[in-house]
Amino acid sequence: MKSIKLKCLLVFIFALNVTFAQDKDDVLINVGGNPVMASEFLRVYNKNLDLVKDESQKDIDGYLKLFTEYQLKLNEAKRLKLNEDKKYQREFSRYKKQLIKNYISENKVTDELVKEAYDRSNIDIKAAHILVRLDATAKDTIAAYNQVLDLRKRALSEGFDNVKTKMHNGETIFIEDLGYFSAFKMVYDFETAAFNTPVGEISMPFRTQFGYHVVKVMDNRLSRGTVTAAHIMIKSEQKDSLLNPEERINTIYKKLNQGESFEALAKQFSEDKSSAKNGGKITPFKSGQLSSIKFEDEAFGLMNDGDISKPFKTDYGWHIVKRLELKPIPPFEDVKASFVQRVKRDSRSKLINEAMVAKLKRKYKINYNADAKSYFVKALTDDYYNRAWDLPTDLKEDEPVFTINNRAFTYLAFGNHLKNAQRLYANNKLPLAAIVDKEFENFFESSIFKYREENLETENPEYANILKEYRDGLLLFDLMEKEIWNKASKDTLGLDNFYENNKANYTWNDRVDVLIATTSDESKLKKLRKLMKKGKSETEISEALNSEDKLNVIFTKGIYNLDNPVLPSDFVAEQGVSDVYNNHNEAFHIINVKEVLPARIKTLEEAKGNVINDYQTEIENNWIKDLYKRYKVEVNEEVLNSIKSKIGN
């Protein structure tokens, strides 16, 4: 619920796009001593005019009311010092880090990587690999390289499978079949090696963060594309302990083999409610997109549109899947935006960072202290390998290692960076000078990104605006949680009183408790209805009308609203066994209405979610009235009339 509420708040604030104009301008409103300029309001209003669906909000006065109440809430949040709360600051920092990735990038390199990833996504590669595990800071990399090189030679002479049997230990040596994969399924360096290795060959050794690999490519194929499918699902976990999911799916499969409609059976019996109403149809997907490989393989394994699988099991339950349509990979321009985001999240983003550092070096004025590196090489001792090194007592803390524009990055900052990094070099005899060189580059990269981040609000107005939207959105979320949402859910006495005063608003519609017998064989209807009227059980009726070779009747039971699609549109809510309902979902139905449950007022427990939401609305309305009393709101009517005249409102 918190996540949903936060998203809603951010959407609202994004619509307002609250930013403060820097140019001199007429003040439109003053809220609690904080002026809001006319140009700001006009910009916000015009920008979002097409997004506003409520006609009252297109009216200047109506929109100004929303805008003013938003400002009132921000004033209240700051009065309560919610912006100083550590949790708020952590959450804002996390959002900021996510947002800034969209603005600190190297477009040329990104575009090249995106196109490469798209091209690779058109191909599935089947491969295996040999990995000699190696820690990222291991000193003896040559030994690991030679070991994987030797294993490669043995695989070429003895066969990959023989070497796997003899050498795989699952600890330091991994020799594994990887199946088919495409772009983004492996770390970038591994993916690149696989795509650059011809079918039937084994690559030369290459390094990833896991160690040294060689990859053997057994096959490649064009991507399987995107499949549109429908399915019937019976969940593994059932409320009815007597219902066996496997038996249930097999009875449905028998009906399919008897020629009954897949779509009709999906509507009637599938327990995936989101797709059942559409005849079982689900959102199109491609390889690797679903969480169930088994489901994907079954769907892509169907040869023709209209083919239907046998029942199969996944982690979610039992399924029957029908292929509706298979489409190839879409054109690049149609999927470019999504590939950009995936590239930025992938390990290949390191290449983007390297390009960005080079770009920022050209943009900013950078001066290096020529003595800095040699100073720290002399300052490091062998204690560094034991995580026991500390900063020299005579360290010139404020001496710059380098400057970016007018900002100095000091000996103290780099010294602390080295101190924190020594854990990476425990028992590692990489020369101290090499450690200083490596960590200097890491320190410089993080510093130049930090400088860019700290100054991005002044360099990029779009980023500054969006960052403010997030900042204020999170602040308003904390305020609403404190003042409205928590109060409504925890004030049990107030909630009880609100329910008593408004309980007529919370009612059950007319419902029925039914047992539904479904058949497609019209000749069985007379006997079926006779057995039902005699009060025979489901088991007794099934034994009388079904056989091992043919399933003639299947049952569904539960409590349903009268407008539930499981019931025929002409259903009559009368207790007892009904007449035959013809061709609902392309089948015949006889319904035993066990009980008619008339409309009634819900208990507080039954209606609690809706009651809390409505109670929150009442609390918020009263709270906003109090905010108007606490903070003086002044509207410059002359400026407001000028705005109305410009807009014609």
C-alpha positions in Angstrom: 0.0 0.0 0.0 2.8 2.4 0.9 4.4 1.8 -2.5 1.2 2.5 -4.4 0.5 5.7 -2.4 4.0 6.9 -3.0 3.7 6.3 -6.8 0.4 8.2 -6.8 1.9 11.1 -5.0 4.8 11.3 -7.4 2.5 11.1 -10.4 0.5 14.0 -9.0 3.6 16.1 -8.3 5.1 15.3 -11.7 1.9 16.7 -13.1 2.3 19.9 -11.1 6.0 20.0 -12.0 6.6 22.6 -9.3 9.7 24.7 -10.0 10.6 28.2 -8.8 11.4 30.8 -11.4 14.7 32.6 -11.1 13.7 35.6 -13.1 12.1 38.7 -11.6 8.3 38.2 -12.0 5.0 39.1 -10.5 4.0 37.2 -7.5 0.7 35.3 -8.0 0.3 33.8 -4.5 2.1 33.9 -1.2 1.7 30.8 1.0 3.0 31.1 4.5 5.4 33.8 3.5 6.7 31.9 0.4 6.0 33.6 -2.9 5.0 31.7 -6.0 5.5 33.5 -9.3 3.0 34.0 -12.1 5.3 32.6 -14.7 5.8 29.5 -12.7 2.1 28.8 -12.4 1.5 29.5 -16.1 4.3 27.2 -17.1 2.9 24.4 -14.9 -0.6 24.9 -16.0 0.1 25.0 -19.8 2.5 22.1 -19.6 0.0 19.8 -18.0 -3.2 21.0 -19.6 -3.5 18.0 -21.9 -2.9 15.6 -19.0 -5.7 16.9 -16.8 -8.9 14.8 -17.2 -11.0 16.6 -14.6 -12.5 19.6 -16.3 -12.7 21.5 -13.0 -8.9 21.4 -12.9 -8.6 23.1 -16.2 -10.3 26.1 -14.7 -7.7 28.5 -13.4 -9.4 28.9 -10.0 -9.7 25.1 -9.6 -6.1 24.5 -10.6 -4.9 27.3 -8.3 -6.7 25.6 -5.4 -4.8 22.3 -6.0 -1.6 24.2 -6.4 -2.1 26.2 -3.2 -3.0 23.1 -1.2 0.2 21.4 -2.4 2.2 24.4 -1.2 0.4 24.3 2.2 1.4 20.6 2.6 5.0 21.4 1.8 5.1 24.2 4.3 3.6 21.9 7.0 6.2 19.1 6.2 9.0 21.6 6.7 7.5 22.9 9.9 7.5 19.4 11.2 11.1 19.0 10.0 10.3 15.9 8.1 13.0 16.9 5.6 15.6 16.4 8.3 14.5 12.9 9.0 17.3 10.3 8.3 14.9 7.9 6.7 13.6 10.6 4.3 17.2 11.6 3.4 18.2 8.0 2.7 15.2 7.5 0.5 15.8 10.7 -1.4 19.4 9.8 -1.9 18.4 6.5 -3.4 16.0 8.1 -5.8 18.7 10.7 -6.7 21.2 8.0 -7.6 18.6 6.3 -9.8 17.6 9.5 -11.5 21.1 10.8 -12.2 22.0 7.7 -14.2 19.7 9.1 -17.0 21.7 12.3 -17.2 25.3 11.2 -16.7 25.9 9.1 -19.8 27.9 9.0 -23.0 25.3 8.9 -25.8 27.6 7.8 -28.7 28.9 4.8 -26.8 25.5 4.1 -25.5 24.0 4.1 -29.0 26.7 1.6 -30.2 26.1 -0.7 -27.3 22.3 -0.6 -27.7 22.5 -1.5 -31.4 24.9 -4.3 -30.7 22.6 -5.6 -28.0 19.6 -5.5 -30.3 21.5 -7.4 -33.1 22.5 -10.0 -30.5 19.0 -10.3 -29.3 18.0 -11.7 -32.7 20.2 -14.7 -32.1 20.1 -17.5 -29.4 23.5 -19.1 -28.7 23.9 -22.6 -27.2 27.1 -22.8 -25.3 29.1 -24.4 -22.5 32.1 -23.0 -20.6 35.1 -23.9 -18.4 35.7 -21.5 -15.5 38.7 -21.4 -13.2 37.3 -19.4 -10.3 39.4 -16.4 -9.3 38.8 -13.7 -6.8 38.8 -10.2 -8.3 41.9 -9.2 -6.4 43.8 -12.5 -6.7 47.5 -12.1 -7.1 48.2 -15.3 -9.0 46.3 -14.6 -12.2 48.9 -16.2 -14.5 48.4 -19.6 -12.8 44.7 -19.4 -13.3 45.1 -18.3 -16.9 47.5 -21.3 -17.6 45.1 -23.7 -15.9 42.2 -22.7 -18.0 44.4 -22.8 -21.1 45.5 -26.3 -20.2 41.8 -27.4 -19.7 41.0 -25.9 -23.1 43.7 -28.0 -24.8 42.4 -31.1 -23.0 38.8 -30.3 -24.2 40.0 -30.0 -27.8 41.9 -33.3 -27.6 39.8 -35.4 -25.2 36.4 -33.9 -25.7 34.5 -31.4 -23.6 32.3 -33.9 -21.8 35.3 -36.1 -20.8 37.1 -33.1 -19.3 33.9 -32.1 -17.5 33.5 -35.6 -15.9 37.1 -35.6 -14.7 37.7 -32.0 -13.7 34.5 -30.2 -12.6 34.5 -29.8 -8.9 32.0 -27.0 -8.4 34.4 -25.0 -6.2 37.4 -23.8 -8.2 36.7 -25.4 -11.5 33.3 -25.2 -13.2 32.6 -27.0 -16.5 28.9 -26.5 -17.3 26.4 -26.5 -20.1 24.6 -23.2 -20.3 21.8 -24.0 -22.7 20.6 -21.3 -25.1 21.0 -17.6 -24.2 21.0 -14.2 -25.9 21.9 -10.6 -25.1 21.7 -9.6 -21.4 21.6 -13.2 -20.1 25.4 -13.2 -19.2 27.9 -10.6 -18.0 28.9 -8.5 -21.0 32.5 -9.9 -21.4 31.2 -13.4 -21.4 28.4 -12.6 -23.8 30.9 -10.9 -26.2 33.2 -13.9 -26.1 30.4 -16.3 -26.9 29.1 -14.2 -29.8 32.6 -13.9 -31.2 33.3 -17.6 -31.1 32.3 -19.7 -34.2 30.0 -22.7 -33.8 32.0 -25.8 -32.9 35.0 -23.9 -31.6 36.3 -23.1 -28.1 37.4 -19.5 -27.4 40.8 -18.5 -26.0 40.8 -17.7 -22.3 39.2 -14.4 -21.2 38.6 -12.7 -17.8 35.4 -11.8 -16.1 34.8 -10.9 -12.4 34.3 -14.6 -11.7 37.7 -15.7 -13.1 39.1 -17.1 -16.3 36.8 -18.8 -18.9 36.8 -20.4 -22.2 33.5 -20.8 -23.9 32.5 -23.5 -26.4 29.7 -22.6 -28.8 27.6 -25.6 -29.9 24.9 -23.9 -31.9 23.3 -20.6 -32.7 19.8 -20.0 -34.1 17.6 -17.1 -34.9 15.6 -15.8 -32.0 12.3 -17.6 -31.4 10.5 -14.2 -31.6 7.4 -13.2 -29.6 4.6 -15.6 -29.0 1.0 -14.8 -28.2 -0.6 -17.6 -26.3 -3.7 -18.5 -24.2 -3.7 -20.9 -21.3 -5.9 -22.7 -18.9 -4.4 -22.9 -15.4 -5.4 -24.9 -12.3 -3.5 -23.7 -9.2 -1.4 -26.2 -7.2 -2.8 -24.8 -4.0 -6.6 -25.3 -3.6 -9.0 -24.2 -1.0 -11.1 -27.2 -1.7 -9.0 -30.1 -0.3 -11.0 -32.6 -2.4 -10.0 -31.0 -5.7 -7.0 -32.6 -7.3 -5.3 -30.1 -9.7 -3.8 -32.8 -11.9 -7.1 -34.6 -12.2 -8.9 -31.3 -12.9 -6.5 -30.3 -15.7 -6.8 -33.7 -17.3 -10.5 -33.6 -17.3 -10.4 -30.3 -19.1 -7.9 -31.7 -21.6 -10.3 -34.6 -22.3 -13.0 -32.0 -23.1 -10.6 -30.3 -25.5 -10.0 -33.6 -27.2 -13.7 -34.0 -27.5 -13.8 -30.9 -29.6 -14.9 -28.3 -27.0 -13.8 -24.7 -27.3 -10.5 -23.8 -25.6 -11.7 -20.2 -25.0 -15.0 -21.4 -23.5 -13.2 -23.8 -21.2 -10.7 -21.1 -20.2 -13.5 -18.7 -19.3 -15.3 -21.4 -17.3 -12.5 -23.2 -15.5 -9.1 -21.4 -15.7 -8.0 -20.1 -12.3 -5.8 -17.4 -13.8 -8.6 -14.8 -13.5 -6.7 -12.1 -15.3 -6.7 -14.1 -18.5 -9.8 -16.3 -18.1 -12.2 -13.6 -19.0 -10.3 -13.2 -22.3 -10.5 -16.9 -23.1 -7.1 -17.5 -21.5 -5.2 -15.1 -23.7 -2.0 -13.7 -22.0 0.3 -10.8 -22.8 2.8 -11.7 -25.7 6.2 -12.8 -24.5 9.6 -13.9 -25.8 12.4 -16.2 -24.6 13.6 -15.3 -21.1 10.8 -12.9 -20.4 8.7 -15.2 -18.2 9.7 -16.6 -14.8 8.9 -20.1 -16.0 11.2 -21.7 -18.6 8.9 -24.7 -18.8 6.0 -22.5 -19.8 8.1 -20.7 -22.5 9.4 -24.0 -23.9 5.9 -25.5 -24.1 4.5 -22.3 -25.9 7.4 -22.0 -28.3 7.4 -25.7 -28.9 4.0 -25.6 -30.5 4.5 -25.7 -34.3 1.4 -23.9 -35.6 -1.0 -21.2 -34.6 -4.0 -23.0 -32.9 -1.9 -26.0 -31.6 -2.6 -27.0 -28.0 -0.2 -28.6 -25.6 -0.7 -31.5 -23.3 -1.2 -30.7 -19.6 2.1 -29.7 -17.9 3.2 -28.5 -14.5 5.1 -25.3 -13.5 5.8 -23.8 -10.1 2.4 -22.0 -10.4 0.2 -25.0 -11.2 -1.0 -27.1 -14.1 -1.5 -25.6 -17.5 -2.7 -26.3 -21.0 -1.3 -23.7 -23.5 -2.6 -22.8 -27.0 -0.4 -20.9 -29.5 -2.3 -18.0 -31.0 0.4 -16.2 -33.0 4.1 -16.1 -33.4 5.9 -12.9 -34.4 9.6 -12.3 -35.2 11.8 -9.8 -33.4 10.3 -6.2 -33.9 12.2 -3.5 -35.7 15.0 -1.7 -33.9 13.3 1.6 -33.6 10.3 0.0 -31.9 12.3 -1.3 -29.0 15.3 1.1 -28.9 14.1 2.9 -25.7 13.8 -0.3 -23.7 17.2 -1.5 -24.9 18.8 1.8 -23.7 17.5 1.2 -20.2 18.8 -2.4 -20.2 22.2 -1.4 -21.4 22.5 1.2 -18.7 21.7 -1.5 -16.1 24.0 -4.1 -17.6 27.7 -4.8 -16.9 28.5 -3.1 -20.3 27.7 0.2 -18.6 31.4 0.2 -17.5 32.3 1.2 -21.1 29.8 4.0 -20.9 31.5 5.2 -17.7 34.9 5.2 -19.3 33.6 7.3 -22.2 31.9 9.7 -19.8 35.1 10.2 -17.8 36.9 11.1 -21.0 34.1 13.6 -21.9 34.1 15.2 -18.5 37.9 15.6 -18.6 37.4 17.7 -21.7 34.6 19.7 -20.2 36.1 20.6 -16.8 39.4 22.3 -16.0 41.5 19.7 -14.2 44.9 20.2 -12.6 46.9 17.3 -11.1 49.4 17.5 -8.3 52.6 15.9 -9.8 53.9 14.9 -6.4 50.7 13.2 -5.1 51.2 9.7 -6.4 54.9 9.4 -5.4 54.0 10.7 -1.9 51.4 7.9 -1.4 53.7 5.2 -2.9 56.2 6.1 -0.2 53.5 6.4 2.5 52.2 2.8 1.9 53.8 0.0 3.8 53.5 -3.8 3.9 50.9 -3.2 6.6 48.5 -2.4 3.7 48.3 -6.1 2.7 47.2 -7.0 6.3 44.6 -4.2 6.5 46.6 -2.5 9.2 47.8 0.6 7.3 46.8 4.0 8.6 47.2 7.5 7.4 50.6 9.1 8.1 50.6 11.4 11.1 52.2 14.2 9.1 49.7 14.0 6.2 49.1 17.3 4.6 45.3 16.9 4.8 44.3 19.9 2.7 46.9 19.5 0.0 45.1 18.8 -3.4 45.7 15.6 -5.2 43.9 17.2 -8.1 41.3 20.0 -8.7 38.2 19.9 -10.8 37.4 23.5 -11.8 37.8 25.2 -8.4 37.0 22.2 -6.3 40.0 20.5 -4.6 40.1 16.8 -3.9 42.6 16.5 -1.1 45.3 14.2 0.3 43.0 13.4 3.2 40.2 12.3 0.8 42.5 10.1 -1.3 44.2 8.8 1.8 40.9 7.7 3.2 40.0 6.1 -0.1 43.2 4.1 0.0 42.5 3.1 3.6 39.1 1.8 2.8 40.4 0.0 -0.3 43.1 -2.0 1.6 40.5 -4.7 2.3 40.6 -5.5 -1.4 44.3 -6.3 -1.3 44.5 -8.5 1.8 47.3 -11.0 1.3 47.7 -9.7 -2.2 51.3 -8.9 -3.2 50.4 -6.5 -6.0 53.1 -3.9 -5.9 52.3 -0.8 -3.8 53.0 1.5 -6.8 50.5 -0.5 -8.9 47.9 -0.3 -6.1 48.3 3.5 -5.9 47.9 3.8 -9.7 44.8 1.6 -9.7 43.1 3.3 -6.8 44.0 6.8 -8.1 42.1 6.0 -11.3 39.1 4.7 -9.2 39.3 7.8 -6.9 39.5 10.1 -9.9 36.5 8.5 -11.6 34.3 8.6 -8.5 35.4 12.2 -7.8 34.6 13.5 -11.2 31.2 11.8 -11.2 30.6 13.2 -7.7 31.5 16.7 -8.9 29.2 16.2 -11.9 26.4 15.0 -9.7 26.8 17.8 -7.1 26.7 20.5 -9.9 24.2 18.9 -12.2 21.3 20.9 -10.8 23.0 24.1 -11.9 24.1 22.6 -15.2 20.9 20.9 -16.3 17.5 22.6 -15.6 15.5 19.5 -16.6 17.3 17.4 -14.1 16.9 20.1 -11.4 13.1 20.2 -12.0 12.7 16.4 -11.8 14.9 16.1 -8.8 12.8 18.7 -7.0 9.7 16.7 -7.9 11.1 13.6 -6.3 12.4 15.6 -3.3 9.0 17.1 -2.6 7.1 13.9 -3.5 8.9 11.9 -0.9 8.4 14.7 1.6 4.7 14.7 1.0 4.5 11.0 1.2 6.0 11.1 4.7 3.7 13.9 5.7 0.6 12.1 4.4 1.7 8.9 6.1 2.1 10.7 9.5 -0.9 12.9 9.4 -3.5 10.9 7.4 -2.8 7.3 6.5 -1.5 6.1 9.9 -4.1 8.0 11.8 -6.9 6.5 9.8 -5.7 2.9 10.2 -4.8 3.2 13.9 -7.7 5.3 15.2 -10.0 2.4 15.9 -12.6 4.5 17.8 -12.8 7.1 15.1 -13.0 4.3 12.5 -15.9 2.7 14.3 -17.8 6.0 14.6 -17.2 6.8 10.9 -18.5 3.3 9.9 -21.6 3.7 12.1 -22.4 7.1 10.5 -21.8 5.9 6.9 -22.4 2.1 6.9 -25.3 2.4 4.4 -22.5 3.1 1.8 -21.0 -0.4 2.3 -23.2 -3.2 1.1 -23.1 -6.7 -0.4 -25.0 -7.1 -3.6 -27.3 -10.1 -4.0 -25.3 -13.3 -4.1 -25.9 -17.0 -4.6 -24.2 -20.1 -3.2 -24.3 -22.5 -6.2 -23.1 -25.8 -7.6 -22.8 -25.5 -11.4 -22.9 -28.6 -13.6 -21.5 -28.1 -17.1 -21.7 -30.3 -20.2 -21.5 -30.0 -23.9 -23.5 -33.1 -24.5 -27.2 -32.2 -24.9 -28.3 -35.8 -24.6 -27.0 -36.0 -21.0 -29.0 -33.0 -19.7 -32.2 -34.8 -18.8 -30.4 -37.4 -16.7 -28.1 -34.8 -15.2 -30.9 -32.6 -14.0 -32.8 -35.6 -12.6 -29.8 -36.7 -10.6 -29.3 -33.2 -9.3 -32.9 -32.9 -8.2 -32.6 -36.2 -6.3 -29.7 -34.6 -4.4 -27.0 -36.9 -5.7 -23.4 -35.9 -4.9 -20.9 -34.7 -7.5 -19.1 -38.0 -7.2 -22.3 -40.0 -7.8 -23.2 -37.9 -10.8 -19.7 -38.1 -12.3 -19.7 -41.9 -11.9 -23.1 -42.1 -13.6 -22.4 -39.8 -16.6 -18.6 -39.9 -17.1 -16.4 -42.7 -18.3 -12.6 -43.2 -18.6 -12.9 -42.5 -22.3 -15.3 -39.5 -22.2 -15.9 -36.7 -19.8 -19.4 -35.5 -20.1 -19.9 -33.3 -17.0 -17.7 -31.1 -14.9 -18.7 -29.2 -11.7 -17.9 -25.7 -10.3 -19.1 -24.4 -7.0 -18.8 -21.2 -4.9 -20.5 -18.0 -3.8 -20.9 -15.4 -6.6 -22.4 -12.0 -7.2 -25.3 -12.2 -9.6 -23.2 -10.3 -12.2 -20.3 -12.7 -12.0 -19.4 -13.9 -15.6 -19.4 -17.5 -14.4 -23.2 -17.3 -14.2 -25.3 -17.1 -17.3 -26.6 -13.6 -18.3 -30.2 -14.8 -17.9 -29.6 -16.5 -14.6 -32.5 -16.5 -12.2 -31.6 -16.5 -8.5 -34.1 -19.0 -7.1 -33.2 -21.7 -4.6 -33.2 -25.3 -6.0 -32.1 -26.9 -9.2 -32.5 -24.7 -12.3 -33.7 -25.5 -15.8 -31.0 -25.8 -18.5 -29.1 -22.7 -19.4 -28.3 -23.0 -23.1 -24.9 -22.1 -24.7 -23.4 -20.0 -21.9 -19.7 -20.0 -22.8 -20.6 -22.5 -25.5 -21.8 -25.2 -23.2 -25.0 -26.2 -21.3 -25.3 -25.5 -17.5 -27.7 -26.7 -14.8 -27.3 -24.7 -11.5 -28.2 -25.9 -8.1 -28.8 -22.8 -6.0 -28.1 -23.9 -2.5 -28.8 -20.5 -1.0 -29.8 -17.0 -2.1 -27.9 -14.4 -0.1 -29.8 -11.1 -0.3 -28.1 -7.8 -0.3 -27.1 -6.5 3.1 -24.8 -4.0 4.8 -21.3 -5.2 5.2 -19.8 -5.6 8.7 -16.9 -3.3 9.5 -14.5 -6.2 9.1 -15.9 -7.0 5.7 -15.7 -3.4 4.5 -12.6 -2.3 6.4 -10.4 -1.4 3.4 -13.0 0.9 1.9 -14.0 2.3 5.3 -10.3 3.2 6.0 -10.0 4.9 2.6 -13.1 7.0 3.1 -12.1 7.8 6.6 -8.7 9.0 5.3 -10.5 11.3 2.9 -12.5 12.9 5.7 -9.4 13.3 7.9 -7.5 14.9 5.0 -10.3 17.4 4.2 -10.5 18.5 7.8 -6.7 18.7 8.0 -6.4 20.9 4.9 -8.9 23.3 6.5 -6.6 23.6 9.5 -3.6 24.3 7.2 -5.5 27.2 5.6 -5.9 28.6 9.2 -2.2 28.0 10.1 -0.6 29.5 6.9 -1.8 32.8 5.5 -2.6 32.5 1.8 -2.6 35.8 -0.2 -3.6 35.8 -3.9 -2.7 38.8 -6.1 -6.1 39.2 -7.8 -4.7 41.6 -10.4 -2.1 39.1 -11.5 -4.7 36.3 -11.4 -7.0 38.2 -13.6 -4.2 38.9 -16.0 -3.5 35.1 -16.2 -7.2 34.4 -16.9 -7.3 37.0 -19.7 -4.2 35.4 -21.4 -5.7 31.9 -21.2 -9.2 33.0 -21.9 -10.6 31.3 -18.8 
